[in-house]
Amino acid sequence: MSPHPADNGIVTVPTNHSVERAADRLASLIETKQIILFARINFAADAQRAGLEMLPSQLLVFGNPRAGTPLMQAAPTLALDLPLKVLVWQDSDGRVWFSYNATDYLQARHDVPAELVKAIDGIGALVQSAALG
């Protein structure tokens, strides 16, 4: 299935993997492409440690300074949205999804030239590979 940008700039892609497996696959692809994985936050595990329950949900934060720095130089506010983030989450029906900010949304939100945003456009292909593999 192909991603579909929502009106709010979020692209959501389904996967048949569990949240843990899907996040592992994405982390592996990030490392294979020599992109820096800055953080992997397991919200459900954090909630459990606080005595709360939450459906499986993990956030991966990653990037490449060669791609992100020129964007932040052009629009310092892009640092609010960079490094890139992908949320891997399970809904109440047990379906698992990848969600991330559409790059055209980031381009419009921060008013940066479209040619600069091409440096981070690979996020869609990365998520598709993790979702389908």
C-alpha positions in Angstrom: 0.0 0.0 0.0 1.2 3.5 -0.7 1.4 6.2 1.9 -1.4 8.8 1.9 -0.7 12.3 3.2 -3.4 13.6 5.5 -4.6 17.2 5.6 -2.4 17.7 8.7 0.8 16.7 7.0 1.1 13.3 8.6 1.8 10.3 6.3 0.6 6.9 7.7 1.6 3.6 6.3 0.3 0.2 7.4 2.5 -2.8 8.1 1.8 -6.4 9.0 4.7 -6.5 11.5 4.3 -6.0 15.3 5.4 -2.6 16.6 8.7 -4.1 18.0 9.5 -5.9 14.7 8.6 -2.9 12.5 10.7 -0.6 14.7 13.6 -3.1 14.5 13.3 -3.2 10.7 13.3 0.5 10.5 16.3 0.8 12.9 18.2 -1.7 10.8 17.5 0.1 7.6 18.6 3.4 9.1 21.9 1.8 10.2 22.4 0.1 6.9 22.1 3.5 5.1 24.6 5.0 7.6 22.1 7.4 9.0 22.4 8.3 12.6 19.8 6.8 14.9 19.7 9.5 17.7 17.0 7.9 19.8 14.5 5.1 20.0 11.8 5.8 22.5 9.5 3.0 23.7 6.4 4.9 25.0 4.5 1.8 26.1 7.5 0.6 28.2 7.9 4.0 29.7 4.2 4.1 30.5 4.4 0.7 32.1 7.3 1.8 34.3 5.1 4.6 35.5 2.3 2.2 36.3 0.2 3.1 33.2 -1.0 1.0 30.3 -0.5 2.1 26.7 -0.7 0.2 23.3 2.7 -0.5 21.8 4.2 2.7 20.4 7.8 3.6 19.6 9.4 6.7 18.2 12.6 6.6 16.1 14.6 9.8 15.8 17.2 9.8 13.1 19.0 11.9 10.5 22.1 12.9 8.6 23.8 16.2 9.4 24.7 16.6 5.7 21.0 16.6 4.8 19.6 18.4 7.8 22.1 21.2 8.4 21.5 23.0 5.1 17.8 22.9 5.9 18.3 24.4 9.3 20.6 27.0 7.9 17.9 28.1 5.5 15.2 28.0 8.2 16.3 27.7 11.8 12.8 26.7 12.9 13.2 23.4 11.0 15.1 22.3 14.0 11.7 21.9 15.6 11.0 19.0 13.1 14.5 17.7 12.5 16.0 15.2 13.1 13.4 13.2 11.3 11.0 11.1 13.4 8.9 8.0 12.6 6.3 6.8 15.0 5.5 3.1 15.0 2.2 2.4 16.7 -0.6 0.0 17.2 -4.2 1.0 17.1 -7.1 -0.3 19.3 -7.9 -2.9 16.6 -4.4 -4.4 16.7 -3.2 -2.9 13.4 0.3 -1.4 13.3 1.2 1.8 11.5 4.2 4.0 10.6 3.5 7.7 10.8 5.8 10.6 9.9 5.7 14.3 8.7 5.3 14.6 5.0 8.3 16.4 3.5 6.1 18.8 1.5 4.4 19.7 4.7 7.7 20.5 6.3 8.7 22.5 3.3 5.5 24.6 3.4 5.5 24.9 7.2 9.1 26.4 7.3 9.0 28.0 3.9 12.2 26.5 2.6 13.1 25.9 -1.1 11.8 22.6 -2.4 15.2 21.6 -3.7 16.6 21.6 -0.1 13.8 19.3 1.1 14.8 16.7 -1.5 17.7 15.8 0.9 15.1 14.3 3.3 12.6 12.9 0.8 14.0 9.4 1.2 12.0 9.0 4.4 9.0 7.7 2.4 11.1 5.0 0.7 12.7 4.0 4.0 9.3 3.6 5.7 7.9 1.7 2.8 10.8 -0.8 2.9 10.4 -1.3 6.6 6.6 -1.7 6.3 6.6 -4.2 3.5 9.7 -6.3 4.1 
